[in-house]
Amino acid sequence: MESLLDFLQLSDEESASLNQHAPALLARADTVAANFEKHARAMLGRGETLEPLGEQALQQLLQLHEQHYLELLAPYYTPELQQRMLEAGQLFHRWGLAPLWIMTMSSGFAADFELYAAGLSLQQRRPLMGALYKRLRRDEAWQLEGYRQAGERLRRDLEQSPLRDPLTGLLNRAALDEMLPPALLRTRRSGLKLAVATLDFDDFESVNLAHGRPAGDAVLRQFAQRVQRALRRIDLVVRTEGDEFVLVLEGIHGADNIAPLLERLQLDFDVPYALSDAQFLQCPISMGVALYPDDDAEPHDLLLHARSAMQQVKATKSQREFFWSFYRA
């Protein structure tokens, strides 16, 4: 971060150009704010990204946008402005706006600056746009850092809460009930897809009967470690009960994009589980996947649909090619 910010420091020529043109750009502030409000309210009316914010949050976003425009043109960058960018990123996280929204805001500012600079000579334009783009990249960096901090804080809070499964350290069913609805909301805003996958071992009871409960617990802990290594940090891995687990995978473009991930998981799950230095156990798994919003169901029903697909693939385990199946209505 520090090396990036050093790189984004304005040169003397860029600073002088920004100071020269700041009054003219500031005179456009009301028009820029009005255009952004018109665009934001149009998004509200079409059920797009901002739809779930509500009027109070929208007013806060409009104020933030207007204030940010003024700060981009300020002669100096203060620690207070840096803190404001961090807080803005944290606010976007709390609202459920994807990090892409931070870049979208910057693109809007850049479009206005480009429009203003179009009437300047190349000699005037180059240092001014260099200064403005550096300011935009700087603020993006701090907002993304605020967004990351908010996510890490939420994750730490969950790790210290009763939403953890004591055996595997994974999230539990209570955490799933709390975190799945906002994940569906983020997916609806992003225009991408979300996969809810339910999986369990094909014959886990025989493991406990043949080798004892400690052996079964060892398998569950190893499984948890494998699946966490295989997935992204943003993906949810939940132990709901016994040997049943749920995965929630955001940012999926379609069924074709999730298939390679499932194939990699199959390779991991096919590796025998170690009960001791000399004893290894093969424990096949079945998985059912519901893809939202193709399956435009409520959280509880998505889980039921994924479980139904899991039962279908489990019923054909002796002749199946893959350990997973997609839910089909």
DAJONOR-V41815 format. One record per residue. N is the residue number from 0. PHI is phi in radians with two decimals (none if undefined). D_FIRST is the distance of its C-alpha to the first C-alpha in whole Angstrom. Layout:
[[N;PHI;D_FIRST] [N;PHI;D_FIRST]]
This chain:
[[0;none;0] [1;-1.10;4] [2;-1.14;6] [3;-1.11;5] [4;-1.17;6] [5;-1.08;9] [6;-1.11;10] [7;-1.56;11] [8;-1.12;13] [9;-1.32;16] [10;-1.33;19] [11;-1.05;22] [12;-1.13;24] [13;-1.16;22] [14;-1.08;22] [15;-1.11;25] [16;-1.16;26] [17;-1.09;24] [18;-1.08;26] [19;-1.16;29] [20;-1.68;29] [21;-0.98;27] [22;-1.01;31] [23;-1.17;32] [24;-1.20;29] [25;-1.11;29] [26;-1.14;33] [27;-1.59;32] [28;-1.00;30] [29;-1.11;33] [30;-1.16;33] [31;-1.07;30] [32;-1.11;30] [33;-1.14;33] [34;-1.14;32] [35;-1.16;29] [36;-1.09;32] [37;-1.05;34] [38;-1.14;32] [39;-1.13;31] [40;-1.22;34] [41;-1.13;36] [42;-1.14;33] [43;-1.06;34] [44;-1.26;38] [45;-1.77;37] [46;1.21;36] [47;-1.64;32] [48;-0.87;29] [49;-1.53;29] [50;-0.89;33] [51;-1.40;32] [52;-1.18;31] [53;1.53;34] [54;-1.13;35] [55;-1.12;33] [56;-1.17;30] [57;-1.10;30] [58;-1.07;31] [59;-1.15;28] [60;-1.15;26] [61;-1.09;28] [62;-1.14;27] [63;-1.07;23] [64;-1.09;24] [65;-1.13;26] [66;-1.14;24] [67;-1.13;21] [68;-1.03;23] [69;-1.15;24] [70;-1.22;20] [71;-1.07;19] [72;-1.74;22] [73;-1.16;22] [74;-1.19;22] [75;-2.26;19] [76;-1.82;16] [77;-1.78;17] [78;-1.02;15] [79;-1.15;17] [80;-1.17;16] [81;-1.04;13] [82;-1.11;15] [83;-1.13;17] [84;-1.17;14] [85;-1.02;13] [86;-1.16;17] [87;-1.11;17] [88;-1.07;15] [89;-1.15;17] [90;-1.16;20] [91;-1.05;20] [92;-1.12;20] [93;-1.14;23] [94;-1.33;25] [95;1.43;24] [96;-1.41;23] [97;-1.15;21] [98;-0.95;17] [99;-1.02;19] [100;-1.09;20] [101;-1.09;17] [102;-1.20;17] [103;-1.12;21] [104;-1.06;21] [105;-1.08;18] [106;-1.11;21] [107;-1.12;24] [108;-1.09;22] [109;-1.05;22] [110;-1.09;26] [111;-1.19;27] [112;-1.11;25] [113;-1.11;27] [114;-1.10;30] [115;-1.13;30] [116;-1.31;29] [117;-1.07;32] [118;-1.55;34] [119;-1.65;33] [120;-1.25;34] [121;-1.02;31] [122;-1.12;31] [123;-1.37;30] [124;-1.20;28] [125;-1.04;25] [126;-1.20;24] [127;-1.15;24] [128;-1.19;22] [129;-1.05;19] [130;-1.14;19] [131;-1.17;19] [132;-1.19;17] [133;-1.11;14] [134;-1.06;14] [135;-1.11;15] [136;-1.14;12] [137;-1.05;10] [138;-1.22;12] [139;-1.00;11] [140;-1.04;8] [141;-1.25;9] [142;-1.15;12] [143;-1.12;11] [144;-1.14;9] [145;-1.09;12] [146;-1.08;14] [147;-1.10;13] [148;-1.05;14] [149;-1.11;17] [150;-1.14;18] [151;-1.14;17] [152;-1.11;19] [153;-1.10;22] [154;-1.14;22] [155;-1.13;22] [156;-1.07;25] [157;-1.16;27] [158;-1.13;27] [159;-1.72;28] [160;-1.86;31] [161;-1.32;34] [162;-1.65;33] [163;-1.92;32] [164;-1.37;35] [165;-1.15;36] [166;-1.32;37] [167;-1.79;34] [168;1.38;31] [169;-1.35;31] [170;-1.10;31] [171;-1.92;35] [172;-1.09;37] [173;-1.08;36] [174;-1.14;32] [175;-1.07;33] [176;-1.08;36] [177;-1.44;33] [178;-1.75;30] [179;-1.19;32] [180;-1.00;33] [181;-1.16;30] [182;-1.15;28] [183;-1.14;31] [184;-1.11;31] [185;-1.08;27] [186;-1.14;29] [187;-1.07;31] [188;-1.23;29] [189;-1.35;27] [190;1.42;30] [191;-1.64;29] [192;-2.20;31] [193;-2.32;31] [194;-1.85;33] [195;-1.90;35] [196;-2.09;36] [197;-1.92;39] [198;-2.53;40] [199;-2.67;42] [200;-1.33;44] [201;-1.23;47] [202;-2.62;49] [203;-1.23;47] [204;-1.06;50] [205;-1.17;52] [206;-1.13;49] [207;-1.11;50] [208;-1.20;54] [209;-1.44;54] [210;-2.12;51] [211;1.69;51] [212;-1.06;48] [213;-1.02;46] [214;-1.15;46] [215;-1.07;45] [216;-1.10;42] [217;-1.11;41] [218;-1.10;41] [219;-1.10;39] [220;-1.17;36] [221;-1.14;36] [222;-1.07;35] [223;-1.03;33] [224;-1.14;31] [225;-1.13;31] [226;-1.22;31] [227;-1.16;27] [228;-1.15;26] [229;-1.36;27] [230;-1.77;26] [231;-1.38;22] [232;-1.14;21] [233;-1.38;21] [234;-1.36;25] [235;-1.65;28] [236;-2.15;30] [237;-2.21;33] [238;-1.74;36] [239;-1.47;39] [240;-2.98;42] [241;0.84;43] [242;-1.84;42] [243;-1.74;41] [244;-2.27;37] [245;-2.26;35] [246;-1.96;32] [247;-2.15;30] [248;-2.03;28] [249;-1.65;27] [250;1.22;26] [251;-1.62;29] [252;-1.47;30] [253;2.99;34] [254;-1.04;36] [255;-1.12;35] [256;-1.40;32] [257;-1.50;32] [258;-1.01;35] [259;-1.05;33] [260;-1.12;31] [261;-1.13;34] [262;-1.15;36] [263;-1.16;33] [264;-1.08;34] [265;-1.06;37] [266;-1.09;37] [267;-1.15;35] [268;-1.30;38] [269;-1.33;40] [270;-1.24;40] [271;-1.06;42] [272;-1.60;41] [273;-1.54;42] [274;-1.61;44] [275;-2.82;45] [276;-1.11;44] [277;-2.07;47] [278;-2.15;48] [279;-2.22;45] [280;-2.34;46] [281;-1.52;45] [282;-2.32;44] [283;-1.10;44] [284;-2.25;42] [285;-2.06;43] [286;-2.42;41] [287;-2.07;41] [288;-2.20;39] [289;-1.92;39] [290;-1.92;37] [291;-1.78;36] [292;-1.66;36] [293;-0.93;39] [294;-1.68;41] [295;-1.52;40] [296;-1.95;41] [297;-1.26;40] [298;-0.90;38] [299;-1.06;41] [300;-1.26;43] [301;-1.04;40] [302;-1.13;40] [303;-1.11;44] [304;-1.15;44] [305;-1.09;41] [306;-1.16;44] [307;-1.10;47] [308;-1.13;45] [309;-1.11;44] [310;-1.13;48] [311;-1.14;49] [312;-1.26;47] [313;-1.16;48] [314;-1.20;52] [315;-2.00;52] [316;-1.09;50] [317;-1.33;53] [318;-2.25;52] [319;-1.32;49] [320;-1.57;47] [321;-2.11;43] [322;-1.53;43] [323;-2.18;41] [324;-2.60;43] [325;-1.59;42] [326;-1.21;43] [327;-2.14;46] [328;-1.13;48]]
